[in-house]
Amino acid sequence: MRFRTITSPTMMVCTLVLGVALGAAAMPQESSESAEIRSMLREASALIPRIERGQQSSAASNIGDEQVLAGDVEGALATYHALRPEERGVALAVISSAIAAQGNIPLALDLARDSEQPVRRAEAFFRISSELAYEKDFEDALAVARLIRNEPGQAHNFVNALMWIYNWQWKTGDQAGAQNTLNEGVDAVEREKEDSGSAPFMIAAMYQNIATRLNEAGNRAAAAAMVERIYGMAVAADNPDRKQELVGLLCSAQVMVGQLQQAISSAAELPPGQWHDAAMAAISQELSKQGETARALESVAEISGDALRNIYYAGIAYGLAGSGNYAQAFSIVDRVGSASERAAALVELAGQQAKKDDPAAAQTLELALETALAGGSETKPYVFESIAVTRAEMGDFAGAEEMINRMDDSAKVWPLWNLTEILVRSGRESEAISLAESQTAPHPKAYALLGTATILIDKEQEAARKIAEGAK
């Protein structure tokens, strides 16, 4: 389970399985390609101190994660420790969970305890637990999740961790184990309600979290029962502001479990404002999924905020394009008021056309560029970044690189990350390496090296899987 992050995650538990110690003698001899990948990632890591401070933690997270996958745990730990203590939060969770996924749970837990902040430790324990659940190691996943109970103010993270485990237990057919985990999660919410006097919204949000995971697992009846708890809290609320928050949350929960008509009724109780906007956005999205485009558009029209309204007009257009109805999709894009957001929607449509090998994709992408340029200073940099990446995905590597070369250094980071990945995936490894090494600014260069290394690791792991399968 690979996480991507970019800024714009001593006491031992006796039930845990001991992982492989660093530097174990049984490690296979490193290939020249593996050594090259590790070297590339260490070069990227060495650039982090020269990156702007607000971006260092996400860079360390992404690079450290790949270093662990490449077998360079020592390098990943060096990447983490090179950060200032106050900037290690995201990296703590990402790198510790990556180490856990490789089997070294004790080392992962030692790293997770490195922070003095309860919220950071809880986030790290949550991600380690999630990795173990993904690997179907439910006993250890639960043991790690229960460490969160000791962290003050982190009941929501504890419940979240339990429900991720529940989700995987249910999917693997362990319904008895899943039920026990669910009971533990619900009990945790009830204790929080009684013991600490948490705000009603926080309690309701935890019920919604439980309902979300139940719904994802396919246990719709249990999910609906959780929504009923939120409904009861909303009905009982006597403070108008608190009631509005709870009804808003209830509405999104009702949409999620398929209670669309009830959600529409709940939304009607909300006065104009952010909660009503959020409710109409959720309702419009569900109506669009059900193919009721006209009603979905009516719901979007009720959203008062321009930015949110534009996002959901574009969302309906994406849905139509996904089903091949490009003519109606384009007509809805025309409703998007901002040139920047209209251009972004056109980029997404071009990408969907390209996936279907529609020759009109290139024309749509060109229209997106014209719209972005017409927007002048209003057009956000991410639109041009998206156009460059979509060009690369469509095989126009030269056009993508030409666009990136004209960008400011800060805008080059995400498109270079993607372009180098696409180049390596397309068998153009030498071009990716040359592109990475040609960068002079530290931030873009670090991510170009990262993108190149990421797909090289994927290819190496895929080759190893094929050899293992052939040996069976």
C-alpha positions, 0 to 999 in steps of 0.5 A: 500500500503506497502513500503519496504525500506532497504539501500546496504520515522502547516499550514493546508489545509482547504479542508482536511478531519480531521483524527482520533485524537491520543488516541480517546476514541472510540478505541477498547480494545487491545487484548493480541496478539495486545499488544504482536505485539506492544511490539515486534515492540517497542523492535525492535525500541529500537535496532535502536540506536545500528545499524550502522548509515547508516542503521538506517533510513531504519530500522526506516522506516520499523519498524515505518511503521508496528507500525502505522499498529499495531495501535501504532502511538505513538511508530512510532513517538518515533521511528522517533524522536529517529533518528538524524535530518540529518538521518530522510529523508526516515523515514519522508516520510514512517511514515507520509504516513503510518499515512495518510493511517490510516486516520490521515491526519493532523498529517501526514502533521505535520510530513511531515513538520518536515524537513528543506529540501524541497526535504524531505518535497516534498517526504513526501507530494508525498507519503501521496498524493499517499496513499490518491489516493490509497484509492480513496480520490482524493480531499485530494490527490490533496490538498496534492500534491499541497503543493509540488508546494511551495517547491523550485526545486521540480517540478518533485515531483509535476508532479509525485504526480499528475500522480499517482493520474491520474492513480488511477482516470483513473482506477476508471472510473473518466476520467474527473477528470483524464483529469483535473489532467493530464492537471495540470501536463502538465501545470506544466512542461510547466511552469517549462520550461518557468520560471526556465530554467530547463535543457532540460533533466529534462523537458524531464524526466518529460514528460517521467514520464507523459507518463509512468503513461498514459501508465500504465493507458492504455491511450496509445494514450496520452502516445505516444503524450508525447513521441512525445514531447521528440522526438521534444526536441531531434531533436532540441538539438544542443549540442552533449552531451545533444542530446545524453541524450535526444535520450537515454531517448527517446529510453526508452520512445518509447519502453514503448509505443510500438514503438519498431522499432522507438526505434531501430532507435533511438538507432542506433543514439547513440555512444557506452556508457551508453546511448546506453547500456541503450537503448539496454537493454530496447529493449532486454527486450521488444523483450524478452517479445514478444518472440523474444529471438534470437533478444533479445540476439543480443541486449544484446550482443551490451551492452558494460558493463559486469555487465549490459549485465549479468543482461539482459542475466539473465532477458531473462532467467527468462522470458523463465523459467516463460513460462516453457522453462527451457532448453533454460533458463539454456543455456542462464544463461551459457552466464552470465560471472560472477560466482556471477551473474550466481549463482544469476540467478540460484537462481531465476530460482529455485524460479520460478521452485518451484512456479510451484511445479517442483521437479527440483527446489531443484537441481537447487538451489543446482547448484546455491550454487555450482556455488556461492561457486566456485566463491570464493571471487568474489561471492557477499554476497547477492547471499548466502542471496538469496539462504537461503531465497529460501530454506525457501520458498521451506520449508527447514527452517532448511537449511535456518537457517543453512546458515544464522547462518554462515553469518556475522551479516550484511548479516543476516539482509535481510534473517532473515527478510524474514525467520521470515515472512515465518515461521509465514506465515507457522504457525510456530510463536513460531519458528520465535519468538525464532529465533528473540530472539536468535539473539545477534547483534542489526541489525539482531535482529531488522529485525527478530522481524520486520518480525515476527510482520509484518505477525502477523499484516497481520493475525490479519487484515485478521481475522478482515476482515473476521469477518466484512464480516461475519457481513454484 
